[in-house]
C-alpha cells in the first residue's frame, strides 16, 4: 500500500492553453467590412419572378401566383438596398438595388397584366 501513488492527493497536471486562444489574445480584432446584400437579393427575386411568370404564362396559360409575386419581395429588398447603400462606404450595392427594384416592378406589372380579364 505504501508504494502505490495516491490519486486523490496528487495535484492535477497543468493543461497547456489551446493555440486558438493564444492566437486570439495576441492578434487584435479585425473589424468586418459592412456589406449590402439586399441588391443581390432584389435581383434574384426579380429574376425568379420574371422567369416563373414568363414560363407559366406562355407554357401553361396560368401563372403560379406565389412564385410570380416574388417581385413583391424584390421591391422590398430593392428599397432596403437603396437605403442601406447610403449607409455603407462607396454606396455599395446601389446599382444592383436600383436594377433589382426596376425588374421587380416590371415583374409585378407583368403578373397583374396576366391576371386582367380580356
N, C-alpha and C positions, 0 to 999 in steps of 0.2 A: 504494500500500500504506500509505502514511503517513496518508492521510485516513480510512481505514476504522476503525471502532471495534473494539476488542479484546474479543470476547465472553467470553473466559476470564479476563481480568484485571479486569473491572469488578465492583464489589460488587453483590450481589443487592439489588433494591429491597425496602424494608420492606413486609411484608404486614400490613394492619390486622387487629386482633383481631376475631373474629366477634362480632356483637351478642349472641348467646345466651350466650357465655362471659362477656361483661362483665355481663350481667344476672344470671347465677348468682353471680358474685362479689359483686355489690352487695346482692342480696336474701338475707336469712337463710333457711336451710332450713325449710320448713314441715312439721311432723310430721303424718303421716296419722292420721285418727281410726280407732280399732280398730272393725272391723265383725264381725258374726256372721251369716254367710250360711248356716249349717247349718240354721236353722229353715226358710228358704225351700226349701232342697234337700229337707228332710224332707217338707214339704207337697207339693212337686211329685212326689216319688217315691211318696208315699202316694196322692195323687190319681190318678196314672197307673196305679198298681197296682189301685186300686178300679175305675176306669173300664174297663180292659182285662179284668179279671176279670168284671165285670158284663156287658160286651158279649159276651164269648166264652161265658159261662155260659148266657145266655138266647138268644143268637142261634145259636150253633154247638154247644151242648151239650158243649163241650170247652174247657178252659182252657189257654191257652198258658202253660206253667209259667214260662218265662223272663221274660215280662212281668209275670206275676202276682206273682212273687217280688221285684219291685221294692220291695215292702214291707219286705223284709229290709234293703235299703239305707236305706229310710226310718226304720227303727228305729235303725240305726247313726247316721244323720245327726241324728235327734231327740235321742238321748242325748248325742251330741257337742255339739249346740247347747245343751243344758241345761247341760252342764259349762262350755262356753265363755261362756255368758251370765253366769256368776258371776265371770268374769274381766274383763269389759268394763264400762264405766260404764253406769249406769241399767238394768242387766240386759237389755241389748239382745238381742232375739231369743228371749227366754224363752217368751213366749206362743206364738209360731209353732212353736217346737220342741216344746212340750208338745202342741199340737194336731196337729202332724205325727206325733208319736210315737203318739198315740191312734189316728189314722187309719191309720197303718201297722200297728199291732197288729190293728185291725179288718180290714184288707186280708188279713193273714196268716190270721186266723181264717176269713174268707170263703173264701179259697183252699183251706185244709185241709178245710173243710166240704164243698166241691165235690168233693174227691177221696175223701171217705169213701164206702165202698160202702153201698148202700141195703139 
